[in-house]
Amino acid sequence: MISSKLQDAINAQINAEFWSGYLYLAMSQYFESEGHTGIANWFKVQFKEEQAHAEIFINYLNSRGGRVILAPIAEVPTSWESPLAAYEHTLAHEEKVTGLINNIYAIAVEEKDYATCNKLDWFVEEQVEEEETARELVDKLKLIGNNGLALYTLNKELGARTYNVPSPLAGK
């Protein structure tokens, strides 16, 4: 059985993952409406990943005899000044999520819940990847500046991104 303190923290994280998904879906739809279909695709894949992250936490909490309690999802922004502004927002958001994951990990260590630490290891690695990817896109967009051809090329590149089922959900 998982402790009530960890259960509460994981339920809060489930809500945060759904909120993240909602944010990325809003970004996807905004850039779709702006004609940046590749950027929209990148954010749509990100939306699916966040839903999967929530599902991983849900499955884990259920496997430990906990109770999943879904909370309302807070409102998200619906427009951004530019692709650069959206990816800067993405980077800041992923850094915040990293802090949330680290907080759950700290609780698990404090409570000597090594099974939860083990589950969270995957999320720690995932957050390193999420931040790195967002940072790289921010850097690319800063280099691009107002170069329309370069933005067109990046938009095409981002349009090729596909969703891959995360390993903790593979075969489930």
C-alpha positions, 0 to 999 in steps of 0.5 A: 500500500502506498502512503497517503502523502505519496498518493496525494502527491501522485494525484497532484502529478496526474492533474499536472500531467493532464494540465500539461497535455491540455496546454500542449493541445491548446498550443497545437490548435493555436499553431494549426490556426496560424498555418504552422502545421509542423509546429502544431504537429510537434505540440500534438505529439507532446499532448499525447505524451502528457496523456501517457504520463498521466496514464503511467501514474494512474496505473502505478497508483492503482498497482500500489493499492492507491486511489486515483482522484481526478481534479479539475484542470485549470485554464490554459493560455490559448495564444502566443506571440510567436513560435519562440514565445511558445517554446520558451513557455514550453521550456519554463513549463517543463522545468516546473514539471521537473521540480514537481517530479523531484518533489515526489521523489523526495517524498518517496525517499523520505518515506523509504518507498523504493518502489516509487523511487524506481518508478520515478527514475523513468520520469527523471530521465524523461524530464531531462529529455523534455527540457533538452528538446525544448531548450534546443528548439528555443535555441533554433528559433533564436537563430532563425529570428525573422528568417521565413525560409528557416522557419518554414524548414523547421516547421517541416522538420517538426511536422515529421515528429511521430508519437511513440508509446512510452516504455512503461505503457508498452504492451498494456 
